[in-house]
Structures are given as structure tokens and as C-alpha cells.
Amino acid sequence: MRQRPVDDEAPDRLYMVTGGRTRADESTFDSVSLIVSECEPAPGMQSEHAKILRLTRRPTAVVELSAQLRLPVSVVKILLCDLLDTGRITVRHPSALRSARPSPELLKEVLVALQNI
């Protein structure tokens, strides 16, 4: 079986995978947002949805999902919106991860304390 690059993907297949939708809410997902599944795939679920749930048992970035599924990022975002709307996944935004970093003042205090040792 010959594998084709994503750019050569048949448009009618992508149309079927997304149910004809062409855009996802861009504010919901960033390309580096981490996706985590909240449940196991259900019987009868669309195969791409089931694959996403299996791949996101551990936090996985949207672009990584795109690469593993061999689908364009835009298509993956549409599929992720479906799963998010049904509560099957959660999204961890990069901005939330940045806020967990220590403040510059705390880092300066640690540096001073280390220098005093």
C-alpha cells in the first residue's frame, strides 16, 4: 500500500471526516494546546474520534495529533471540537502553563540564596 502525503488527501474523504464543516473555533485550540482524553472510545464512534481518544491518554499537542493521524491540523481541530462539546476531552492551553512559572522576583531570591551558600 502506497502512503500519500497529507496534501494529496482526497478532499471528499476530509469532507466526510468533518461532516462537511470547514472551520473550527480558532479560539478553542492553539496548535500547541495539550489534549487529554476523559474517557475511552465508545462502540460505534467515528474511527478518527476513537483514535484521538486513544492517542490522548497522556497530554498530546494538537500538531502531534495531526501528524499521528496524518490529517491537516484544521481537520483535527474540527474533530477535537466534537469531542470537547461532548466532554470526552479537556484542553490545556499554553497560556495556562505559562502562569505556573515562578515569578522573576522569586527566581532572584533563589539566586541570592544560592550565592549566599
Disulfide bonds with the S-S distance in Angstrom:
none
